[in-house]
């Protein structure tokens, strides 16, 4: 806090602090699994991945939450963008993989089921940076800026949730099949 109040950006203060965390190197030149940096990295990972990064992404997406109603999601711009990310990308990616496998251009990974490949195709609908960039190019009117962001966030969230559910179900089905066969 003192560094921030002194005028140095918090990011730089974090980098300097990170350099002060001890890292032990073993004789083979690899990080020792018991080093303070290694333990801290693994302890913070769930918090960063599942709380800090999503909150950071939402805060930096610039979507004002006041005045947003469920009806806002059904307006043409956010609905079109959300459906494009959610449906368009999964259909395009899955069909491209299916055609490539069927035509013999590539082989399906031995341990990957079609359900798992489809789950990954659904996850491709997660997109922020390029989706927001293309949306602002397509809708240069500042009035549409919030609608573009809302559509990107909605499509990305739907892709993340459905993709996770599909991969979880496909993984569970493979475990059940392996247990039944063994």
N, C-alpha and C positions, 0 to 999 in steps of 0.2 A: 504494500500500500504506500509505503514511504517513497519507493522508487517511482511509482505512478504519479504521486503528487509532486515529485520533483520535476516532472515534465518528460520523463523517459517512458516511452510506450510500454504497456504491460507485456506485449509480446517479447520485446527485447529483454525485459526483466525475467521472463520465464526461461528464455534461452540461457541467460547468464546463470540462473539458478540451476538449470539442468546440467550445466557444465560442472557444477559443484557436487553432484551426486556421484559417489564412488562406484567405479566399475572395476571388477576384478577380472583379470585375464589369466586363464590357466596356462600350463606349459605348452599346450598344443596351439596356443594363440586364439583360443575360443573364449567367449564370455563364460564366466563361472556361473552356474545356475543359482548360487547362493549370494550373488553380489547384490548390494542394496538397489542398484539401478534395475536389475532384472526382476527382483521382487516387487519394486514399486510399479514397474511397467505392467506386470501381470495383475497387480491389485487394482490399478486404475483402468485397465482395458474395458471391463464391462460398463463402468460409469461413463467413460468417454464415448464408447460405441453406441450405447443405448440411451443416454440421457444428454450429455453435453453436445455431441455433434447434431442430433436432431433439433435440439433447442436452438443451437447456433444457426443451423440451416433455415429454420423457420423465422428466426429473428432477422436474418440477413436477406430473406426472400422479399421483404418489404410488403407483406400483405397486411393491410390494416384489418383487424378483426371486427371492428365496429361496423355495424350495418350489414354484415354477411349473414344471410339466412340460407336455409336449405334450398330455397327457390333460386338463390344466386348460382348454385351449382348446375342448375338446369338451363341457364341462359346459353345462347348458341356458342359464344366464344369459349367459356370454360368447359362446357360439355364436349365440344368438338376436340379441344386439346386433350382433355382427359381420356376420351375414347380413342383418340389417335395414339396416345401413349399406351393405354391399357390394352386395347384390342389390336390396333394396327401393328405395333411392334411385335407382339407375341405371334400373331398370324404370320407376319413376314419372316421372322427369324425361324419359327418352327417349320414353315414350308420350305425355306431355303435349306435347312438341315435335312429335312425329309427327302427333298429332291436330290441333294448331293449324295446322300446315303443310297437311295434307290438307283441312282445312275452310276454308282460305283466310283464316283470322284473321291469320296472319303469313306472310311469305315466308322460305324458307330462304336464308341468306346465299349469294350467288352463288358464291363461291370455297370454300364449305364442303361437303365430302362428307358423306353419311350416316354413314360410318365415323368421321369427325372429330367429328360431333355425338354419336355414341354414346360415343366416347372421353371427351368432356367430361362426358357424363352419368355415366360411371363415376367420374370425378373428384369428382362431387358427394358421393360416399360418404366423402370426407375430412371429418372433423368432430371437433372436440375440445370446445370450450366448451359449446355447446348440448347436444351428445350426453351429455357428462358431467353437465350440469345436469339434463336430463330423466331420465337413468339414476338419479341419486340421488333424484329425486322418486318415480320408479316403485319403486325398491327402497330404502326408508328404513332397512332393517336394515343396521347397519354391517358385518355378515358378508358382505354382497353388494357392498360398496364396491370391493374389489379385483377382483371378477368383472366389475363394470360397467366399470371402467377398462381391464381386460384386453380386454374385448370391443370397446370403442371404439378402443383402439390397434390391435387386430388388423384390424378392419373398415376403419379409416382407412389402415393400411399396405397392405392388399390392394387397396383402391381406388386408392391412389397408384401402386402398381407396375403394376397391370393397365391403369389409365388411361393412364399414360405409355407403356406398350408399345403400346397400341392407337393412340394419337396418333402415335407414332413410325412405326408400320407404315402408318397411313393417309397420313401425310405422304410417306413413301417411295414409296407406290403412286402418289400424285399426281405426284411428280417423274418416276417411270418413265413414266407416261402422257403427261406433257408432253414428255419427251424423245422418246418414240416417235412422237408426233404432229408434232413439229417436224422 
